[in-house]
Amino acid sequence: MCDLIHYRVVDGLALIGLDRAPVNALDQTLRAALIEACERAAKDIAVGAVILYGVQGLFSAGADIKEFGTEACFAEPDLPGILTRLSAIHKPLIAAIGTFALGGGLELALACGYRIGAPDARLGLSEINLGLMPGAGGTQRLPRLIGAESALNLILSGEQIDAERARMLGILDRISSSTEQLLEEARAYANELIECCAPARPAEAWPNPAEDLPDDFLARYRVEHEPRWKSRLAPRLVLSALEAACLLPMEEGLVRELTLFKQAEASRQSKALRHVFFAEQDARRTPRIDTADPSRKINKVAVIGAGTLGGGIAMSFADVGIPVALMDLDGRTLDRGLKRVRENYQLSVKRGKLSAVQMQQRMELLFGTLDYADLSDADLIIEAVCEKMESKHQVFLALESVCKPGAILATNTSSLDIDALAKMVSRPQDVIGMHFFSPANVMRLVEIVLCQTTAPDVVTAVMDIARRIGKLPVISGNSAGSIGNRMLEPYAREAHRLVLEGATPVQVDAVLTSLDLNMGVFSMLDLAGIDVSFLMRDANREAIAHDQSYCCLAEELYALGRYGQKTGRGFYLYEGRSPREDREVIMLAEQLAREHNVTRRNIEDLEIHDRCLFVMINEGIRLLDEGIALRASDIDLVWINGYGFPAHLGGPMHYAEQLGLETVLSRIHHYRSALGEYGEMWFRPAALLERLVAAGRSRIEIF
């Protein structure tokens, strides 16, 4: 046997261990070694049953994602083929599942006749998260094991379920008494099967997977769920595969599944989602930081500012068992903040996501205070006060007098100059930006903004703690708006300007949501608060640019007290959270266009798409060229996780690459010419974009 497989025969049992670090990815080499070992055991008359297990405990996390989109994905022996061969072996095959059986790893287990799992094992078919579907029998074997409806829900969710739920569904036959005893108890199980002359595969629990379901179940399922799927291809292909499982014999169903899998694998959506997967891996690497640098220990945290954002940040730490002090100088604000946190947890209890005991444990980790002195033992202090430099400066000066040496001072600013803030204190090496997105206890993204003076061990510590609380940290250099908000400014600018020129908020938002963005510009501004964007803009007038007449409509709405959803009127009128078009806004836009000598006309949807997205992409390329963003893929992660850009488009930078950089540049040139003085001012191609196109490059990268 090769080093990838440990093969031994003990007391009539063939023990076949997978040993491809770190996760037993089922690449072509492991597939070849695995089928060779299994067929060797099948031929050995001394072997009564076969046990597959993970040598290091972990069973298999699935296929090698790097193979998708390459010839290696279907290189012989391919995974569908070897699992068909395994399922035909005439001896009982037992999968002993430790830690994970995900994707192709679970399909491998399903091809076995019997399954036993460790108590801490997690199982799932997670291909949907990569724009794929199970392609090695998962959509055919699972419905015959647990029924069509349960299989469909599990596959479409992509969720990982624990061992007990897997046993209740019928995926696992047994759960071992402990992780350490998994292999021994699998051997005992195998001997039981031999003694009772059990068949190699038990009879199918659901020979008719759609039994007891209405005849129109799949059709109604499609109608009910398609609005949520939007333009995503993979869920529709999964549904077609489940339909095949209900209507076709296994052999024909497997052929149909493989055809559908290949369609998903070849799609732009899957390519985009695989790009996002690798982008997240790349984001863990910080080229400017020596990996040997030790990380400062963070065991206690403080958050200053008990508003919605500060409370959400505090919850993020309490959720993972980290004690956190929530401070505010105003007692009523602090009381409201703590009450809001409790109400959020109570809602989670009501929805069954938390137990009452868990809620109480988290509340006990939260400590409210009005006194800076109570923060003296905190390892990390995050200020989340109003977006004004004077306010943040006052906070940092107060912290400097009470914080212990080595404490990390983080600012949540989304737009201010953190280098200027660091210079105001005597410990600039301890200062860093941590820009959370609201609601902070829900949103996954945190922009980690570096000062020129930030110490390497501070960066390492903050990246580590962000991951520990379940966030996706992305490093940014210091710039007005960091990565996300700096790109948001031109994106929103064009939306505002297009309304002055004759479009409506409804039309602009409809074009953007047709691409599957979570919401359009104007819905987003109403949700965040027109007052919030005004104050941010007001604090950064000089950094934004010289001519800001494009945002005159937003300025007028602010002056009228129309702040969005919170006041029931913004760019839209609101009944609860449901928006409807407001003719007064359109009339106001017409009036302001006259005052600013803006000619109004009919605006085509394509122009809305190009102007909003291409100026945003152009700014992103400029950020990369300036070194504010480390990688184009980091920009994609920011916009997917912070601003609702659809992951199945891969983020704005990947989307630009799919459209073609030459197309992006030519359209920017077009609007620079077509829009006259306004175009000359705002449609200036990034130097890097021009270099990339001139060099014939298809990817956005520094060269």
N, C-alpha and C positions, 0 to 999 in steps of 0.2 A: 504493500500500500504506500501511496505517496504521503507526504507530511500533512496534507490537508485532511486526511481521514485516518482515524485510529480504528483499527479493526482487530477484534479478538473474539474468540469463541470460548464461553465459560458455561459449563454445565448445560450444554445443548442450546445455548442462546448466543446469537451473533450480536455483539455490541458494536455498533457503528457510530463513532463519534466525529462530529464536524468540528474542524479546528482551523478555520480561516479567520484570523483576527482582523478587525475587532468584533464583527457582528455576524460572521458566517454568511456573508453575502453570496448568493448562489450564482456566481459568475461561471463562465464556460469551464474553467479548470476544475472548480469544485463540483459542478454538475457531472463532469466526466468521471471524476473519482468516486462520487457518490453512487452512480448507477453501476459502476464496476463492482463496488463493494457489495451492494445489495444483490446483484445477480450472482455474485460469488456465493453469498450466503444461501440464496435460493437453490443453488446446485449442490450444496454440501448436505449430504444425507445425515450428518451428525447434528445439524441445526434444525431445531423445531420451531423457532420463532426469531424474529429480528427486532432489535430495539435501536431506534435512531435517537441521538441525543447530542447536546452541545458539550464539547470537552470542557470548556471554560464556564459552563452553566447556561449560557445563552443559547437558545435553540437556533433561530435564524431570523434576522430582521428583513429578509426578503432578497429580491434581485439586486444585482449591482447596478445602481442607477446610472453609472457612467456608460454602461452598455446600451442604454436606450438611445435610439436614433442612430445606432451603428450596426454594422453587420454582425458584431459579436452577440447581439441580443438574440439572434436566431441561429447562431453557430451550433453545429452538432456537438454534443447532444443538447438540444434545446430543452428548456424547462417543461413545456407542455408534453414533449415527447417522453422525457424520463419519468414524469409523473404517471403517464398512461402505462408505461412499462412497470412501474412500481405497483400500481393498483392491480396489475394482473398476476403478481407473484402469488404462488399457491400456499404460502405460509403466512401466519399472522405477522403483520408489521405493527409495531407499537411506537408511536411518537412520544418521547419523554420531553415535555416542553418546560424549559426553564427560562426565566426572565422575559423573553419575547418570542412570539411567533407572529410575524407581521408580513403582510403582502404575500410574496412568493413563499415565505417561510410557513405561513399558515396553510397555503395551498399544498405545500409538501406534507404537512401534518394531515390534511384532509385526504390526501392520496393514500395514507396509511389506514388500516382497518380500525385501529384503536388509538386512543389518546389519553394520556395522563399528564397532568400539569402540576407544577410547583404552586404552592399557595400564593406566591407573589407574582406569578406569571401574568403577562398581559398579551391579549390576542386581538388581531384585527386585520382587515383587508383595507389598507390605507392608500391604495393606488389612486383613488379619486382625488387625493390632495396633489397629485402630480399630473392631473388631467388625463389619467389613464383609467383602466378598469382591470380587474383580475383577468389574466390571459392564460393561466395554466390550470384551468378547471374550477376556479373558485366560484364562478357564477353558475356552474352546473352541479358541483358536488355539494356545496353548502345548502342550496334549497332542498336537496334530497335528504339532507341531514336535519335541518331545523325548520323547513317550510319556506315557501316563497316570500311571504310578507316579512318574516324576521330576517331572512337573508338580504332582502332588498334594503331594509332599513339599515342593517349593519354595513353593507357595502357602500351605500350612498352617504352615510355619515362619515366614513373613514375613521371612526372612533376606535380606540383601544379599550377593550373590556377586560375586567379582572377575571380571575380563575373561577370564582364562584358563579358569576353571571354566565360564563362560558359553559359551566357544568349545567346550570339550570336551563340554558337554551338547548343543550344536547351536543355541543361541540366537544366538550371534554367528557370522557366516561368516568374519570376519577380525578381526585386532587390528592397529592401526597401529603403526608402528615407534616413534612417540613421540606424546605428547599434542599437541605443536605441529604435527605433520604430519598430524593426523587428517583435516582437511578436504581437503588436497591428495591424500592417499591414497584418500579416498572418491571424489574426482573421477576418479582413475586407475581405481578399481574400476568406477565407472559407465561409463567409456569402454570397458573390457573387456567389460562386459555388452552394450553397444551393438554392438561389433564382432562379437561372436559371436551376435548376434540372440537374446539370452537372453529368455525370457518375462518378462512383468511380474511374475509370481509363479512360483517354481519349484514342481515337484510336491511335494505334502505328504510329508514324511519318514515320518510315521506316519498314513496315511489311516485306519487302524484303531488308535486310540490304545491300546486294551487288548490288542493283539496280543501273544502270548506270555505273557499273564497268565492265571492260573486263572479260570474262569468266576465263581467266588465271591470274587474278590480284593477287590472293594469292600465286600462284606458282612463279610468277615473283618477288613478294615481298620477298619471301624466298631466291631466288637466289641472289637478290640485297643486302640483309642485312646479310645473313649468314656469310660472311667473317668478318664483324664487331662483330658478336656475338661470334665468335671463338667457344669454347667448351661449352658455356653457354646453359643450358637446358631450363630455364624458358621462354626465348623468343620463342623458338620453340613450347612449350606447349601452350603459348598464341595464336600463329598462328593457332594451331590445334583447340583451343576453338572457335576462330573467324570463322573458317571454319564450325564448327558445327552450329554456329549462323546463317550462311548463308544457310545451307542445311537442318537443322532439325527444327521441331516444337519446341516451347519454352520448353515444358516439357522434351523432349528428349535431347535438348541442355543443360538443367540444369544438367541432369544426367551425360552427357559427361563431362561437366565442372568440376563437383565434382571429377570425376575419375582422370582427369588431375591434379587438385589441389592436390589431395592426393599423386600423383606421385612426384610433385614438393616438397611438404612438407617433404617427406621421403628422398629426395635426399641429398647427401653430400654437394652439392653446397649451398642449402638453409641453412643447418646446419651451414656452414662456414659463410655465410652472416649474420645469426642471431648472431653468435659469434662476428662478427665485430660490429654489432649494440650495443650489450651489452658492448663490449670493449670500445666504445666511451663514453658510460655512466660512466663506471668505471674510465676512464681517467680524468673525471671532479673531481674526488675525490683525494685529496692529503693527504695521511695518515700522513705525517711528519709535516703537517701544521695544526694548530688549526683553525677550521672554524670560530671561534669567532674573530680571528685576523682581525683588520680593514685593508682595502686596501688603498694604496696611490692613490690619484686622478691623472688621466692622461688626461689632456685636450689639451696639446700641445706637439708635438713630433719633434725630430730632427734626421736626418740620415746623417752620415758622410761617404762620398764616393759616387760619382755620377756616378759610373759605372752601368752596366746592373742590377746587384743585388741591389745596393743602390736605383736606380731609381724605381725598382719594389717594394721595401719595402715602399718607399715614396708613391707610388700610392695606396698601400693597405690601408694607413691611409686616404689619400685624398678621396678615394672611399666611405668612411663612414662619411665624413664631419669633419675629424679631421685636424686642421691646422698642417702643417709639413714643417720644414726647411730642405732643401737639401744642404749640404755643401761639398765643395771640395777645396783644396788649389790650385788646378790648374784651371785657368779660362776657358781654352779650354775644359777640361774634364767636368766642370760644364755645360758649354753651350751645349756640346754634350748630356749630361745626360738629361737636361731639354728638349732639342729638341726630344730626344728619347721618353720621357714621352708623349710629345704632339703628336708625331706620333702614339704612341700606342692608345691614346684616339681617334685620328682621324680615326684610323682603326676601332675602336668600333662604332663610329658614322656611318661610311660607311657600316658596317654590320648590322646597325639598333639596336645595343645593348645599345646605348647612344644617347641622343639628343644633338644637338649643344649647347643648353643652359646648359645641365648637364656637358658637357665637359668643358665649360668655368668656371662653378662653381668649378669644381675640380682643374683646373689649377690655379684659384685664391687662393686656399688653399695651393698651393705650393710656397715656397719662397726660391729662390736660394741665397747662400751667400758664400763668401770666408773668412769670419771672424768668429773665435770662439766666439767672444763677442756677436754675434747675437743669440747664443744658451743659453743665460743666463736665459731665462724664460722658457725653455723646462722642462717638467716633466719627459720625457723619452728620452734618447739619445742612438741611436743604431749605433755603428761603423760597417762599412762594407768595410774596407780598405783591402789591400792585406794580404794574409795569412802568415805574418811574425811577430814574437813576438816584434821585435824592433819597427815596424811601429805601432802596436797596443799600445805598451807602450807609445810612443810619443803622440798618440791621447789621451790616458787616462790622462797623465800628464797635457796636455793642457786643457782638460775638467775640471780637478779638480780645476783649478784656476778661471774658469768662471761660472761653474754650481752652481745653487742655492742649499742650503741645502735640502736634501731629494730627489733630482733628481736621477732617476735610470740610472745607467750606464750599458748598455747592449753591449755585444760583439757578433758579428755574426760568431765567429770562428767555423770552422767545425772540427778542429783537435788539437788546441793548449790547453795548460793547463791554464784554467781560474782561478784556485786558485793562480797560480804564477802571473797572471795579477792583481788579486785583491790585492795581497800583495804589489804591486808597488804603491798603492794609499792610502791616509789616511782615506778613507771611504769604506773599503772592504765590509761593510754590504750592500752597495748600488749596488754592482756589481753582474751581472747575465748574463748567456748566452742566446741569442735568435738566434738560428740557423735556418734561413730561407732557403728554397730551391728555386732554380732558375728555371723558372722566378717567382719571389716572389709575383707578383701581381696575379699569376694564381695558383701556387702550394699551397695546403691547409695545409701542415704540417709545424709546427714550433717546434723544439726541445728546451725545456726550461731547460737549463743546470745550476744546482745549484753549487755554491761554498760552501765551508765549512762555510763561514762567511755570506752568503746571509741572509738578514733579512726576517722573515716570511711575513711581509706586502709587501715586494718587490715581493715575489713569487706570492702572491695573486693578486697583481696589474697587473703583467705581464700576468698571466693566464687569467685574466678578459679582458685585452685589446686585447690579441690574439683572444679570442672568439668574441670580439666586431668587429674586422676587418674580421671576417669570417674564421679564421684559426682553425685548430685542434692542440691545444698545448699538447705536451706529455713531461712529466718531465723525465730528465735524470740526473744521477750523473756525476761528472766530471771525464772523462776518455778520453784518446786519441781517437778522433773520435766519442765521445759520444756513442749513440746506433747505429745509422744507418751506419756511416762510419767505425766504428770499425768492424761491421759485413761485410761491403763491402770489407774490405781488404782481408780476407781469401777467400771470394767468387771470387774476381778478381784474387787473387793469383793462385788458382787452374785453372782458365780459361787460364791464361798465361802459367802455367806449362804444361797443357794439349797440348797446341800448340807446345811447345818445344818437347813434347814426341811423337807428330805425328798427332794430330788433326789439323783442320784448324779453323780459326775464324768463317767461315761460318757454319761449323759443330757444333761448340760449341754454337753459337748463335741460331741455328735452334733447338737444344735440349731444350734450355731455353724458346724460344718463343713458342714451342709446348705445354708448360704448360700454355700458355697465358700470360707470362710476357710481358710487353709492348715492351721491347727490350732486346736483349742479352747483355752480358758484353761488347763486343767489339764495338757494335753500340753505347752503352751508353758512353763508354770512348771517342769515336770519337766525339760524340755530346757535351759532357762536355768539351773536350779539353785535349789531351794527355799532353800538357804543364801544365795544371792545376793540373792533378793528379801527374805529376812529382814533381812540386813545393811542393805539400802537402806531398808527400812521402819524399822529400828531407829535409823538415822541421821536420820530425818525424822519422828519421832513427833509432834512439836509441829505440824509443817506439815500432816500428813495430817488429823488431826481428834482430837476428844476421846474418842470411843468406838470402840475398835478390836477389840471382842469378835468381830466378824464374821470376823476372820482367825485365830481361835483354833485352827482345824484345821491351818492352815499352821504356826503356832507350835509346835504339838504334834509335827508331823512333823519340824520342824527339831530339836526337843529329842531326838527319837528317832534322829537321824542319818540320816533318810530324805530325802536331798537330790535325788532324782529319778533320771534316767538314769545319772548318774555313780556312784551307789551301788546301782543296780539296783532301788531301791524309792523311791517318792515317793507321789504320788496314785495311781499305778499300779505294778504289778509289771512288771519288764522281763526279757525274754530277748533279749539284744542290745539292739536299739532297738525291738523289738516290744512294745507295752504290752498288758497284760490287766488286767481289773478285779480289785481287791483288796478282799475282803469285810472285812478288818480296818479299812480306811479308813472304810467305811460304818458299822461298829460303833463306831468312834472318834467319828464325826460324831454318832451317836445319843447317845453318852455325853456329849459336849460340849454338845449341845442341851439335855439335862436339866440340866446344871450351869449353863447360861446362861438357863434358863427359856424356851427357844425351842420353840414348838409345832410338831411335825412333821405333815406332811400329804402328800397326792399333789400333785405339781407338774405342771401342763400345760406342753407345749412352748412355747406362745405366751407364757406368763408368763416363761419363761427368755429367749426372744428379746427381749421388751419390756424386761425389767429390766436385762439386760446391756447391750443396745445403746442404750437411750434415756438411761440415766444417762451413758454415754460421750459420746453426742451432746450432751447437755445441758452437760457439762463443756467440750466443744469450743466451744459457743456462748458459754459464759462466758469462755473464753480469748480469743475474738474481741472480746468486749465490753470486756475488760480491756486490749486492745492487745498481749497476749502473741503472738498470731498476727496476721499482717497481713491475711490473706484466709482465707475458709472453704476455698478450694481448696488453700491451703497445708496445712491440716489433713488434707485428703484425701490429699495426696501423702505426708505423714508416715506415715499409717496404711497406705497401700498398699505403700510401699517399706520400711517398718520393721517392720510388724506383721502383714503377710500379709492385709490386708483386700483382697477381690477387686477388681481394677481394673474389671471389667465391671459392678460395682455403683457405681463412681465414687468410692468412699471414703465414710466415715460421714456427712459433711455432705451430699453429693449424694444419698446413700441416703435421708436424712431428708427432703430436698426432694421426692424421688419418692414417698415415703410420704405426705407432706403434713405441714407443720409443725403444723397444728391437731391432727392425729392424735397426733403426738409429745407435744404439750402435754397433751392430754386423758388420754393413758395415764399420764403422769407424775402428773397430779392424781389419777387413779384409784388408783395404788399408794400415793400419799401418804396417802390416806384408808384404803385397805384393809389396810395393813401396820401400822397403829397407831402406837405410839411410834417404832418403827424407821422407818416411812414418813415421819413428821413430821420426823425428823432428816435423812434422806438424800435424799428426793425433793422437793427444792425447785427449782422451775423457774428457769432463768436469766432474769434481767430482760430480756435482749435477746429471748429466745424469746417471752416474754409480749408484748413490744412488737411483734414481727413479726406474731404472730397477730392482735393487736388491730387492727393496721393493714392486715390482709388481704394481707400480703406472702407470696410463695411461695418466695423465695430467702433464704438466710442471708447477711445483709450488714448492716453498720452503717448506720444512718440517723438 
